[in-house]
Amino acid sequence: MPRGDKSSYTDKQKREARHIEQGYERRGVARKEAARRAWATVNKDTGGGKKAGSGRGVPKSNASAKRGGRIGGPRGGKASASRPAAARSRSAKKAAASRKRHAVKRSAARKSTRRK
């Protein structure tokens, strides 16, 4: 199979690549570069062509598709940022105390289960 052959990709993968490519072109990326990025994204999401052979029906990862958010900006944290500083500080102190408490319990449990 020559390089760049897309025969092993499913119709859904080809469709995804086309839609991703169109998105890049709308943002001003050159056609060839948009196609390259689109197929790289499809490969990253699905692990390459899924049409033939063993391993069919393996669930695809949505890792890169789930990263969304504002382009170039922070992803999330709005709810926390809208709370007053005192409330955030209180929560942080409470969490730190819990971690410390649990660490003491864990170290005690480890000591009791160690071999001698």
N, C-alpha and C positions, 0 to 999 in steps of 0.2 A: 504494500500500500504506500503510495507516494506521500511525501510530507504535505500537510495541508488538506489531505483528503478527508471529507466530512461524512463519508458513507457510514461510519460506525456510530454516528450520533443519532439520537432519536429525533422525531419531529418536534417534540417539546423542547429539546435542547437547542435545536436550530431556531425555533421560534424565540426562545429566551435570548439567544445571541443577537437575533435581528432587533429585538426590542431594546436591548442594552446598547447596541450600535446606534440606533436612532437617537437614543438619549444623549449619547456622546456627541453625535453630529449636531443636535440642537444646541449643545453648549459650545460649538465651534471647533471641535476636534476634527482633524482631517479624516477623510473616509477610510483610508488604509489603516491609520492608527486607531480609529474607532473600532474597526473590525478586529484588529489584533487584540485590543483591550477587551472587547466583548467576548471573544473566544477564550481569553485567559480567565475571565470571570466565570464563564460557564465551566471551564475545566476545574477551577478552584472549588466551585459549588458542588459539582457532580462527580469530580474525579475522572473526567474524560468521557469518551464515547461509551454508551451503555447499551448499544443495540444488540450485539451478538455475544455468545460465549457465556462462561460461568460468571456468577456475580450479578446476574440480572435481578432487578427488583430490590437492590440495596437502597435503603432510604438515603436521600440526598441531604447534605448539610446545608443549612441556610446561614452559615456563619457570616459571609460577607453581605448577604441580603439583609441581615438583621442589624447591621451596624449603623444604618440610617442617621437621622438627626440633622441638625443644621450643618451645612457645608462649611468646613473650616473652623467651626466654632465648637463650644462645649456640647457634649451629648448628655443631656439630662442634668439633674441637680437643681432644677428650678424650684421644686417643692421645698427642698432644704434651704435654698438661698432666700426664699421668701419668709422664712422664720426669723425671729429676732436673734441677734448674736448670743444673747444670754441663754436662750432656749437651746441653741446648738451646743453651746459650751457645756450646759448642764447634761445634755445627752452624751456628749463625748466623755465627760467625767464618769458618768454612770457606766458607760460601756467599758472604760478602762478599769474601773473597780471590779466589774463582773469578770473581765479577762484575768485580772490578778487573782480573784477568788477561785476561779476555775483552775488556774495554773497550779495553785497550792494543792487543790484536791487531786489533780492529775499526778503531781510529783509524789504525793503521799501514796497514791494507788500504785504507782510504778515501783516504789520502794518495797511495798508489801508483796509484790508479785515476783521480785527478783530472786534468782537462784543464789545460793550461797555455797 
